[in-house]
Amino acid sequence: MPDASTTRDDLRNVAIIAHVDHGKTTLVDAMLRQAGAFAAHAELTDRVMDSMDQERERGITILAKNTAINYDGVKLNIIDTPGHADFGGEVERGLTMVDGVLLLVDASEGPLPQTRFVLRKALDAKLPVVLVVNKIDREDARIDEVVHEVEELFLDLDAAEDQLDFPIVYTNGRAGTATTDLSVPGENLKPLLDLLLETVKAPTFDPEHPAQALVTNLDADPYLGRLAICRVRQGTIRKGSQVAWCRTDGTITNAKVSELLLTDGLTRVPADEAGPGDICAIAGIEEVTIGETLADPADPRPLPVISVDEPSIGVTLATSTSPFAGRDGSKLTARQIQSRLDQELIGNVSIRVVPTERPDQWEVQGRGELQLAVLVETMRREGFELCVGQPRVVTREVDGQVHEPMERMTIDVPEEWVGSVTQILVIRKGRMEQMTNHGTGWVRMDYRVPARGLIGFRTEFLTETRGTGIAHSVSDGYEPWHGELRTRPTGALVADRTGAVTGFACFQLQDRGQLFVSPGDEVYGGMVVGENARSEDLDVNIVREKHLTNMRSSTADELERLIPARRLSLDQAMEWLREDECVEVTPEAIRIRKWELDPNERVKAQRRAKAGAAPK
């Protein structure tokens, strides 16, 4: 095949990669504003790229999205990627569409585990990197040290010679300024954009090569149906033309491009054709999926399929068997849940669905608890009712020995909490690899922890550090199984009958532990209503009423003080679970329950489990 000799100088494709909360989306906002992408009457909102409800609520980017601006006669396609390790599949997908990356690093926090993860992906893809040191206006900014740490990270990841010589630009994303020289304050983002044009190569192509476009994402339009988001590698794709659809199973069929759209700012505009390097949306191919190639029908040449990392965490999803099933939701059946999971698999490359022995249960595997919680929350908002089991790690067998996934964790805490955090991680079989004291009252600790040791870690960690600690982790290979971990020392308070919770019963039970329900809430037998202070489970009557007598109580006029109930979010409820528990999720409620509602059956199951464990 001849060398790709022609370049498109009027186009650049770039991805913004960084750790979570280092300012990627805010910087894209500033670029769009300065490029005049907003209409004069447009309502300006912060983080305009975070369009999903959950993205706005959680303050994180979940899906990789592209936008485009025009600068100096050049069209810049910018891919905004998530910064959370759980959504690493989105980062991997975004990198297949671009020719260079902006690596964003916080001027105070410096490179964190996710920075390592996204940078490794960019270096493996042989992409040129521009280092953007963001948030230089922070009082605790340590710019020179951060640049030095990034250089060490490049060396650590075995970067090539040409990759080590990366340009640096200093920005304040919120103010929308950039400078290449710290002694000269920035006025706008022009220095960053100029540097980007110099560093990131223009798309190259071979004029003689037949058309090729790789499907890297999917979207939907109420009028056009499914949209395939493609990066055109070679040739030209035209509206109304026939293309060879090279499927992942190796078959090739012809399909028609009914509509072709290109991105301009935040909107998609119809176009007649898309050339090499363009990122376009194609309508008309209903069953197309990520990783497939659209090629020239006369000479179809499939491109390599996008590869993503293996999933590390799995949960059991099942139909709701609760006595309250069908009260809130409209989608309850196994068929509806199955079809929704099949739909998710089409657009989400890093999720897997493994069938179980039962037709109404599925094992859903992903990168982390957060990713799975986001999927369940999305389904809940769509009207589904389901049961979600305890998150478990996905193991693999190496030389006849079970290996489990490991995580590399970086923790920043004030000095006074170092002992507490160390204690938490010892229980979770964590291994400290490095500890650095910056002399600012904060300590940074690097750990290698089994992935299952981090299930439920975040809540405990934030409680112990009074919300001051910062913890981030990223997947880091496999190690032999570390043995049993018991991370929850408490048992559950389980309702023994159905009814409405009474204030009298709550008052009697609040000394036993912490309640999850308030007076007036409806409960059923087998539902978890609180956390027992002791390690064993306790069946309780939480619907008990106060018997009236004709005797006047000496304490009748005293006010009974109830401790407010602890309301768990979906993420917290999933973290709290034990093996025999699950979360019942409905559009209106989140309840924790036992898989087995019958107390006699639960006792039998516990005996069987003990008998099975005794000979070992």
C-alpha positions as CSV (number, residue, x, y, z in Angstrom):
1,M,0.0,0.0,0.0
2,P,1.5,3.4,-0.9
3,D,2.3,5.9,1.8
4,A,-0.4,8.3,2.9
5,S,1.1,11.4,1.3
6,T,-1.6,14.0,1.3
7,T,-2.6,16.1,4.4
8,R,-5.7,18.1,5.2
9,D,-4.3,21.3,6.6
10,D,-7.8,22.7,7.3
11,L,-8.6,20.1,9.9
12,R,-7.3,19.0,13.4
13,N,-8.7,16.2,15.6
14,V,-7.8,16.4,19.3
15,A,-8.9,14.8,22.5
16,I,-8.7,16.4,26.0
17,I,-7.6,13.8,28.6
18,A,-7.1,14.3,32.3
19,H,-7.9,13.0,35.8
20,V,-11.4,13.6,37.1
21,D,-12.1,17.3,38.1
22,H,-9.0,18.8,36.5
23,G,-11.1,21.1,34.3
24,K,-11.5,19.4,30.9
25,T,-15.1,20.4,30.3
26,T,-14.6,23.9,31.7
27,L,-11.8,24.5,29.2
28,V,-13.9,23.2,26.3
29,D,-16.6,25.7,27.5
30,A,-14.1,28.6,27.3
31,M,-12.9,27.5,23.8
32,L,-16.5,27.4,22.5
33,R,-17.3,30.8,24.0
34,Q,-14.2,32.4,22.5
35,A,-14.8,30.8,19.1
36,G,-18.3,32.3,19.0
37,A,-20.0,28.9,18.9
38,F,-22.9,30.2,20.9
39,A,-25.7,32.2,19.3
40,A,-26.2,35.7,20.5
41,H,-29.4,34.8,22.3
42,A,-28.2,31.4,23.7
43,E,-28.4,30.8,27.4
44,L,-24.9,30.2,28.6
45,T,-24.6,27.5,31.2
46,D,-21.5,26.1,32.9
47,R,-20.1,22.7,31.6
48,V,-22.3,22.9,28.5
49,M,-20.8,19.6,27.2
50,D,-22.2,17.7,30.2
51,S,-25.7,17.3,28.7
52,M,-26.9,14.2,30.6
53,D,-28.9,14.7,33.9
54,Q,-26.6,12.4,35.8
55,E,-23.5,14.2,34.5
56,R,-24.8,17.5,35.9
57,E,-25.9,16.0,39.2
58,R,-22.7,14.1,39.8
59,G,-20.4,16.8,38.4
60,I,-18.5,14.4,36.2
61,T,-18.4,13.6,32.5
62,I,-19.7,10.1,31.7
63,L,-19.9,9.9,27.9
64,A,-17.2,11.1,25.5
65,K,-18.6,13.8,23.2
66,N,-17.3,15.8,20.3
67,T,-17.6,19.4,19.4
68,A,-16.0,21.6,16.7
69,I,-14.7,25.1,16.5
70,N,-13.2,27.2,13.7
71,Y,-9.9,28.9,14.5
72,D,-7.7,30.7,12.0
73,G,-9.4,29.0,9.0
74,V,-8.9,25.5,10.6
75,K,-11.7,23.3,11.9
76,L,-10.8,21.9,15.3
77,N,-12.7,18.7,16.3
78,I,-12.4,18.4,20.1
79,I,-13.4,15.2,22.0
80,D,-14.2,15.8,25.7
81,T,-13.5,12.5,27.5
82,P,-14.4,11.4,31.0
83,G,-11.8,11.6,33.7
84,H,-13.1,8.7,35.9
85,A,-11.4,5.3,35.5
86,D,-14.8,3.5,35.4
87,F,-15.5,5.1,32.1
88,G,-12.1,4.3,30.6
89,G,-13.8,2.6,27.6
90,E,-15.0,6.1,26.6
91,V,-11.4,7.4,26.7
92,E,-10.1,4.5,24.6
93,R,-12.9,5.1,22.1
94,G,-12.2,8.8,21.9
95,L,-8.5,8.3,21.2
96,T,-9.3,6.2,18.1
97,M,-10.8,9.4,16.5
98,V,-7.9,11.9,17.0
99,D,-4.4,12.7,15.9
100,G,-3.2,14.3,19.2
101,V,-4.1,15.0,22.8
102,L,-4.2,17.8,25.3
103,L,-3.1,16.4,28.6
104,L,-4.6,18.5,31.4
105,V,-3.0,18.5,34.8
106,D,-4.2,20.4,37.9
107,A,-1.5,22.9,39.0
108,S,-1.8,21.9,42.6
109,E,-2.8,18.2,42.6
110,G,-0.4,17.2,39.8
111,P,-0.7,13.8,38.0
112,L,-3.0,11.3,39.6
113,P,-3.8,7.6,38.8
114,Q,-6.2,8.4,36.1
115,T,-3.7,10.8,34.5
116,R,-1.4,7.8,34.3
117,F,-4.1,5.6,32.8
118,V,-5.2,8.1,30.0
119,L,-1.6,9.1,29.2
120,R,-0.6,5.4,28.9
121,K,-3.4,5.0,26.3
122,A,-2.3,8.1,24.4
123,L,1.4,7.0,24.3
124,D,0.4,3.5,23.2
125,A,-1.5,5.1,20.3
126,K,1.7,7.1,19.4
127,L,-0.2,10.4,19.7
128,P,1.6,13.7,20.2
129,V,0.9,15.3,23.6
130,V,0.5,19.0,24.6
131,L,0.8,19.4,28.4
132,V,-1.8,21.9,29.7
133,V,-1.1,22.9,33.4
134,N,-4.6,24.2,34.4
135,K,-5.9,26.1,37.4
136,I,-2.7,28.2,37.7
137,D,-4.7,30.8,39.7
138,R,-4.9,28.4,42.7
139,E,-3.3,29.7,45.9
140,D,-1.6,26.3,46.4
141,A,-0.4,26.0,42.8
142,R,3.1,24.3,42.6
143,I,3.6,24.6,38.8
144,D,7.3,23.7,38.5
145,E,6.9,20.6,40.7
146,V,3.9,19.4,38.7
147,V,5.7,19.8,35.4
148,H,8.6,17.8,36.9
149,E,6.2,15.1,38.1
150,V,4.6,14.8,34.6
151,E,8.1,14.4,33.1
152,E,8.8,11.6,35.5
153,L,5.5,10.0,34.5
154,F,6.4,10.1,30.8
155,L,9.7,8.4,31.6
156,D,7.9,5.9,33.9
157,L,5.6,5.0,31.0
158,D,8.5,4.4,28.6
159,A,7.5,7.3,26.3
160,A,9.4,7.5,22.9
161,E,12.1,10.2,22.3
162,D,9.8,12.4,20.2
163,Q,7.0,12.1,22.8
164,L,9.3,13.3,25.7
165,D,9.8,16.6,24.0
166,F,6.3,17.9,24.7
167,P,5.2,21.6,24.6
168,I,3.8,23.1,27.7
169,V,1.0,25.8,28.1
170,Y,-0.3,27.3,31.3
171,T,-4.1,28.0,31.5
172,N,-6.9,29.2,33.7
173,G,-9.9,27.4,32.2
174,R,-12.5,29.2,34.2
175,A,-11.2,32.6,33.2
176,G,-10.5,31.4,29.6
177,T,-6.8,32.5,29.5
178,A,-3.6,30.7,28.4
179,T,0.1,31.6,28.3
180,T,3.3,29.8,27.3
181,D,5.4,32.0,29.6
182,L,4.4,32.4,33.2
183,S,5.9,35.9,33.4
184,V,3.4,37.1,30.8
185,P,-0.3,36.8,32.0
186,G,-2.6,35.3,29.4
187,E,-5.5,37.3,27.9
188,N,-7.3,34.6,26.0
189,L,-6.9,31.0,24.7
190,K,-5.0,32.0,21.6
191,P,-1.5,30.7,22.8
192,L,-3.1,27.2,23.5
193,L,-4.9,27.1,20.1
194,D,-1.7,28.2,18.3
195,L,0.3,25.5,20.1
196,L,-2.3,22.9,19.3
197,L,-2.1,23.7,15.5
198,E,1.7,23.5,15.6
199,T,1.9,20.2,17.6
200,V,-1.1,18.1,16.4
201,K,-0.6,16.7,13.0
202,A,-3.2,17.3,10.3
203,P,-5.0,14.1,9.1
204,T,-3.1,12.3,6.4
205,F,-4.5,10.1,3.7
206,D,-3.7,8.3,0.5
207,P,-5.7,9.8,-2.5
208,E,-5.7,6.4,-4.3
209,H,-7.0,4.5,-1.3
210,P,-10.7,3.3,-1.3
211,A,-13.1,4.9,1.3
212,Q,-12.8,3.7,5.0
213,A,-14.6,5.0,8.0
214,L,-14.5,3.5,11.6
215,V,-17.6,3.6,13.7
216,T,-16.4,4.9,17.1
217,N,-19.7,5.9,18.8
218,L,-23.5,5.7,18.5
219,D,-26.2,8.2,19.0
220,A,-29.9,8.5,18.3
221,D,-32.0,11.1,16.6
222,P,-35.8,11.2,17.0
223,Y,-36.2,11.7,13.2
224,L,-33.2,9.9,11.7
225,G,-33.0,6.9,14.1
226,R,-29.6,5.4,15.0
227,L,-26.6,7.6,14.1
228,A,-23.2,6.0,13.6
229,I,-20.4,8.5,14.7
230,C,-17.4,7.8,12.4
231,R,-13.9,9.0,11.8
232,V,-13.3,8.9,8.0
233,R,-9.8,7.4,7.5
234,Q,-9.5,7.3,3.7
235,G,-11.5,8.5,0.8
236,T,-14.9,10.2,0.9
237,I,-18.3,9.2,2.2
238,R,-21.2,10.9,0.4
239,K,-24.8,11.3,1.3
240,G,-27.2,9.0,-0.6
241,S,-24.3,6.7,-1.6
242,Q,-23.9,2.9,-1.1
243,V,-21.2,1.7,1.4
244,A,-19.9,-1.7,2.3
245,W,-20.8,-2.4,5.9
246,C,-18.1,-4.6,7.4
247,R,-19.6,-6.2,10.5
248,T,-17.7,-7.4,13.6
249,D,-18.6,-11.1,12.7
250,G,-16.7,-10.8,9.4
251,T,-19.7,-10.5,7.1
252,I,-19.9,-7.6,4.6
253,T,-23.3,-6.3,3.4
254,N,-24.2,-3.2,1.4
255,A,-26.0,-0.2,3.1
256,K,-27.1,3.2,2.0
257,V,-26.1,6.5,3.7
258,S,-29.5,8.2,4.0
259,E,-28.2,11.3,5.9
260,L,-24.7,12.7,6.6
261,L,-24.1,15.2,9.4
262,L,-21.0,17.2,10.5
263,T,-20.5,18.9,13.9
264,D,-20.4,22.7,14.1
265,G,-20.1,24.0,17.6
266,L,-22.7,22.2,19.6
267,T,-25.0,21.3,16.7
268,R,-24.9,18.8,13.9
269,V,-25.4,20.3,10.4
270,P,-26.4,18.3,7.2
271,A,-23.5,17.9,4.7
272,D,-23.2,16.3,1.3
273,E,-19.9,14.5,1.9
274,A,-17.2,13.8,4.6
275,G,-13.5,13.6,3.6
276,P,-10.5,12.0,5.3
277,G,-10.1,13.1,8.9
278,D,-13.7,14.3,9.3
279,I,-15.8,13.1,12.3
280,C,-19.3,12.7,10.9
281,A,-22.7,11.1,11.9
282,I,-24.2,8.7,9.4
283,A,-27.9,7.7,9.4
284,G,-29.6,4.9,7.6
285,I,-27.8,1.8,9.0
286,E,-30.1,0.7,11.8
287,E,-28.1,-2.2,13.3
288,V,-24.6,-0.8,13.0
289,T,-22.4,-1.1,16.2
290,I,-19.2,0.3,17.5
291,G,-16.0,-1.0,16.0
292,E,-17.5,-1.8,12.5
293,T,-16.1,-0.3,9.3
294,L,-18.0,1.5,6.5
295,A,-16.0,1.0,3.3
296,D,-16.0,1.3,-0.5
297,P,-18.4,-1.4,-2.0
298,A,-16.0,-2.0,-4.9
299,D,-13.0,-2.6,-2.6
300,P,-14.1,-3.1,1.1
301,R,-11.1,-3.1,3.5
302,P,-12.2,-3.5,7.2
303,L,-10.3,-1.6,9.9
304,P,-9.1,-3.2,13.1
305,V,-11.9,-3.4,15.8
306,I,-11.5,-1.1,18.8
307,S,-10.0,-3.0,21.8
308,V,-10.9,-2.1,25.3
309,D,-9.7,-3.3,28.7
310,E,-11.4,-6.2,30.4
311,P,-14.2,-5.6,33.0
312,S,-13.1,-5.9,36.6
313,I,-16.4,-5.6,38.6
314,G,-19.7,-7.5,38.1
315,V,-23.2,-7.3,39.8
316,T,-26.2,-9.5,39.5
317,L,-29.3,-7.9,38.0
318,A,-32.6,-9.6,38.5
319,T,-36.3,-9.0,38.1
320,S,-38.0,-7.6,41.3
321,T,-39.6,-10.3,43.5
322,S,-40.6,-7.8,46.1
323,P,-44.2,-7.8,47.6
324,F,-44.2,-4.1,46.4
325,A,-43.3,-4.9,42.8
326,G,-45.2,-3.0,40.2
327,R,-46.2,-0.1,42.5
328,D,-43.8,2.5,41.0
329,G,-42.4,1.2,37.8
330,S,-43.8,0.2,34.4
331,K,-41.0,-2.2,33.3
332,L,-40.8,-5.3,35.4
333,T,-40.5,-8.3,33.2
334,A,-37.4,-10.3,32.4
335,R,-38.0,-9.7,28.6
336,Q,-38.0,-5.9,29.1
337,I,-34.8,-6.0,31.2
338,Q,-33.1,-8.3,28.7
339,S,-34.0,-6.0,25.8
340,R,-32.7,-2.9,27.7
341,L,-29.4,-4.7,28.5
342,D,-29.0,-5.7,24.8
343,Q,-29.6,-2.1,23.9
344,E,-26.9,-0.9,26.4
345,L,-24.4,-3.4,24.9
346,I,-24.7,-1.7,21.5
347,G,-23.5,1.7,22.6
348,N,-21.3,0.8,25.6
349,V,-18.1,-1.0,24.7
350,S,-16.8,-1.6,28.2
351,I,-20.0,-3.4,29.5
352,R,-20.5,-7.2,29.3
353,V,-23.7,-9.1,30.1
354,V,-23.2,-12.8,31.1
355,P,-26.3,-15.0,31.3
356,T,-26.8,-17.0,34.5
357,E,-28.5,-20.3,35.3
358,R,-31.8,-18.4,35.9
359,P,-33.7,-16.7,33.0
360,D,-34.6,-13.8,35.3
361,Q,-31.0,-13.0,36.4
362,W,-28.0,-11.6,34.6
363,E,-24.4,-10.9,35.5
364,V,-23.5,-7.4,34.3
365,Q,-19.8,-6.6,34.3
366,G,-18.0,-3.3,33.9
367,R,-15.0,-1.3,35.0
368,G,-16.2,-0.2,38.4
369,E,-19.0,0.3,40.9
370,L,-19.7,3.8,39.6
371,Q,-20.1,2.7,36.0
372,L,-22.6,0.0,37.1
373,A,-24.4,2.4,39.4
374,V,-24.8,4.9,36.6
375,L,-26.4,2.1,34.4
376,V,-28.8,1.1,37.1
377,E,-29.7,4.7,37.9
378,T,-30.4,5.3,34.2
379,M,-32.6,2.2,34.0
380,R,-34.4,3.3,37.2
381,R,-35.2,6.7,35.6
382,E,-36.6,4.9,32.5
383,G,-39.2,3.2,34.7
384,F,-37.5,-0.1,35.5
385,E,-37.9,-2.1,38.7
386,L,-35.1,-4.5,39.5
387,C,-32.9,-6.1,42.2
388,V,-29.2,-5.4,42.2
389,G,-26.8,-7.7,44.0
390,Q,-23.5,-7.1,45.8
391,P,-20.7,-5.9,43.5
392,R,-18.1,-8.7,43.0
393,V,-14.7,-8.8,41.2
394,V,-14.2,-10.6,38.0
395,T,-11.5,-13.1,38.5
396,R,-9.4,-15.1,36.0
397,E,-7.5,-18.3,36.2
398,V,-3.7,-18.3,35.6
399,D,-1.8,-21.6,35.7
400,G,-4.6,-23.2,37.7
401,Q,-4.6,-20.4,40.3
402,V,-7.3,-17.8,40.8
403,H,-6.1,-14.3,40.2
404,E,-8.0,-11.1,41.1
405,P,-7.8,-7.6,39.7
406,M,-5.7,-5.0,41.6
407,E,-6.0,-1.3,41.8
408,R,-3.3,1.4,42.1
409,M,-4.6,3.9,44.6
410,T,-3.4,7.5,45.4
411,I,-4.7,9.1,48.6
412,D,-4.3,12.7,49.7
413,V,-5.2,13.3,53.3
414,P,-4.4,15.8,56.1
415,E,-1.6,14.5,58.4
416,E,-4.0,13.8,61.3
417,W,-5.9,11.1,59.4
418,V,-2.9,9.1,58.1
419,G,-3.3,6.5,60.9
420,S,-7.1,6.0,60.3
421,V,-6.6,5.6,56.6
422,T,-3.7,3.2,57.0
423,Q,-5.9,1.1,59.3
424,I,-8.8,1.0,56.8
425,L,-6.5,-0.2,54.0
426,V,-4.7,-2.8,56.2
427,I,-8.1,-4.5,56.7
428,R,-8.7,-4.4,53.0
429,K,-5.3,-6.0,52.3
430,G,-3.8,-2.9,50.8
431,R,0.0,-2.6,50.3
432,M,1.6,0.8,50.7
433,E,4.2,1.5,48.0
434,Q,5.1,5.2,48.7
435,M,4.3,7.9,51.1
436,T,5.2,11.6,50.5
437,N,4.8,14.5,52.8
438,H,4.7,17.8,50.8
439,G,5.2,19.8,54.0
440,T,1.9,21.6,53.6
441,G,0.1,19.5,56.2
442,W,-1.0,17.0,53.6
443,V,0.3,13.5,52.9
444,R,0.1,11.5,49.7
445,M,0.1,7.7,49.9
446,D,0.3,5.3,47.0
447,Y,-1.2,1.8,47.5
448,R,-1.8,-1.4,45.6
449,V,-5.2,-2.8,46.8
450,P,-7.3,-5.8,45.6
451,A,-10.2,-4.3,43.7
452,R,-12.8,-6.1,46.0
453,G,-11.1,-4.3,48.9
454,L,-12.3,-1.0,47.4
455,I,-16.0,-2.0,47.3
456,G,-17.6,0.2,50.0
457,F,-14.2,1.9,50.6
458,R,-15.2,5.4,49.5
459,T,-18.0,5.9,52.1
460,E,-15.9,4.7,55.0
461,F,-12.9,6.7,53.9
462,L,-14.9,10.0,53.7
463,T,-16.5,9.3,57.1
464,E,-13.1,8.6,58.7
465,T,-11.5,11.7,57.2
466,R,-14.5,13.9,57.9
467,G,-14.9,14.5,54.1
468,T,-11.4,16.0,53.7
469,G,-9.6,13.1,52.1
470,I,-9.2,12.6,48.3
471,A,-8.8,9.1,46.9
472,H,-8.5,7.9,43.3
473,S,-7.7,4.5,41.9
474,V,-7.1,2.9,38.5
475,S,-6.9,-0.7,37.4
476,D,-3.4,-2.2,37.7
477,G,-3.1,-5.8,36.6
478,Y,-3.8,-9.0,38.5
479,E,-2.4,-10.9,41.5
480,P,-3.1,-14.3,43.2
481,W,-6.3,-14.3,45.3
482,H,-5.7,-12.5,48.7
483,G,-8.0,-14.6,50.8
484,E,-11.2,-13.6,52.6
485,L,-12.0,-10.0,53.2
486,R,-14.6,-8.9,55.7
487,T,-15.0,-5.2,55.3
488,R,-18.4,-4.7,57.0
489,P,-18.2,-5.4,60.7
490,T,-22.0,-4.8,61.3
491,G,-25.1,-6.9,60.7
492,A,-28.5,-5.9,59.4
493,L,-31.8,-5.2,61.1
494,V,-34.4,-7.1,59.1
495,A,-38.2,-6.4,59.2
496,D,-40.1,-9.6,60.2
497,R,-43.5,-8.5,58.8
498,T,-45.3,-6.1,56.4
499,G,-46.8,-2.8,57.5
500,A,-46.1,0.9,58.1
501,V,-43.2,1.9,60.3
502,T,-44.3,3.4,63.7
503,G,-42.5,6.0,65.7
504,F,-42.9,3.8,68.8
505,A,-41.0,0.9,67.2
506,C,-38.3,3.2,65.9
507,F,-37.7,4.6,69.3
508,Q,-37.4,1.1,70.8
509,L,-35.0,0.0,68.1
510,Q,-32.7,3.0,67.7
511,D,-30.4,1.8,70.5
512,R,-29.7,-1.4,68.4
513,G,-28.1,0.4,65.5
514,Q,-28.8,2.9,62.8
515,L,-32.2,2.9,61.0
516,F,-32.7,3.4,57.3
517,V,-36.5,4.0,57.5
518,S,-38.7,6.7,59.1
519,P,-42.1,6.5,60.7
520,G,-44.8,6.1,58.0
521,D,-42.5,4.2,55.5
522,E,-44.0,1.0,54.2
523,V,-41.8,-2.2,54.8
524,Y,-42.2,-5.9,54.1
525,G,-40.8,-9.1,55.7
526,G,-37.2,-9.6,54.7
527,M,-36.5,-6.0,54.0
528,V,-33.4,-4.5,55.7
529,V,-34.6,-1.5,57.8
530,G,-31.3,-0.6,59.5
531,E,-27.7,-1.5,60.4
532,N,-27.2,-3.6,63.5
533,A,-24.4,-2.5,65.8
534,R,-23.3,-6.2,66.2
535,S,-22.1,-8.4,63.4
536,E,-25.1,-10.8,63.2
537,D,-28.5,-10.1,61.6
538,L,-31.5,-9.4,63.8
539,D,-35.2,-9.8,62.9
540,V,-37.2,-6.9,64.3
541,N,-40.8,-5.8,64.5
542,I,-40.6,-2.2,63.2
543,V,-44.4,-1.8,62.7
544,R,-45.2,-2.4,66.4
545,E,-47.7,0.0,67.8
546,K,-47.9,1.3,71.4
547,H,-50.7,-0.4,73.3
548,L,-53.1,2.0,74.9
549,T,-54.0,1.5,78.6
550,N,-56.2,3.5,80.9
551,M,-53.2,4.1,83.2
552,R,-51.4,7.4,82.9
553,S,-47.7,7.0,82.3
554,S,-45.4,9.0,84.4
555,T,-43.3,9.8,81.4
556,A,-46.3,10.6,79.1
557,D,-45.5,14.2,78.7
558,E,-41.8,13.6,77.8
559,L,-40.9,14.1,74.2
560,E,-39.6,11.0,72.5
561,R,-36.5,12.0,70.5
562,L,-36.0,10.0,67.3
563,I,-32.6,10.0,65.7
564,P,-33.1,10.9,62.0
565,A,-33.0,7.9,59.6
566,R,-29.9,7.4,57.4
567,R,-31.1,7.6,53.8
568,L,-28.7,5.7,51.4
569,S,-28.2,6.7,47.8
570,L,-28.0,4.0,45.2
571,D,-24.2,4.0,45.2
572,Q,-24.1,3.8,49.0
573,A,-26.6,1.0,49.2
574,M,-24.6,-1.1,46.6
575,E,-21.5,-0.5,48.7
576,W,-23.2,-1.5,51.9
577,L,-24.5,-4.9,50.7
578,R,-23.4,-8.4,51.8
579,E,-23.6,-11.5,49.6
580,D,-27.1,-12.5,50.8
581,E,-28.5,-9.0,50.3
582,C,-29.6,-6.9,47.3
583,V,-30.9,-3.4,46.5
584,E,-34.5,-3.2,45.2
585,V,-34.5,-0.3,42.8
586,T,-37.7,1.4,41.6
587,P,-38.3,4.9,40.0
588,E,-39.5,6.1,43.4
589,A,-37.6,4.2,46.1
590,I,-34.3,2.4,46.9
591,R,-34.7,-0.4,49.4
592,I,-32.2,-2.9,50.8
593,R,-33.6,-6.5,51.2
594,K,-32.5,-10.0,51.7
595,W,-32.4,-12.2,48.5
596,E,-34.4,-14.8,50.5
597,L,-37.4,-13.1,52.2
598,D,-38.4,-16.1,54.3
599,P,-36.6,-16.0,57.7
600,N,-36.6,-19.9,58.0
601,E,-35.1,-20.3,54.6
602,R,-32.4,-17.7,55.5
603,V,-31.4,-19.7,58.6
604,K,-31.2,-22.9,56.6
605,A,-29.0,-21.2,54.0
606,Q,-26.7,-19.9,56.7
607,R,-26.4,-23.4,58.2
608,R,-25.6,-24.8,54.8
609,A,-22.9,-22.2,54.2
610,K,-21.3,-22.9,57.6
611,A,-21.4,-26.6,57.0
612,G,-19.8,-26.1,53.6
613,A,-17.1,-23.9,55.1
614,A,-16.3,-26.1,58.2
615,P,-14.0,-28.8,56.6
616,K,-11.6,-26.3,55.1
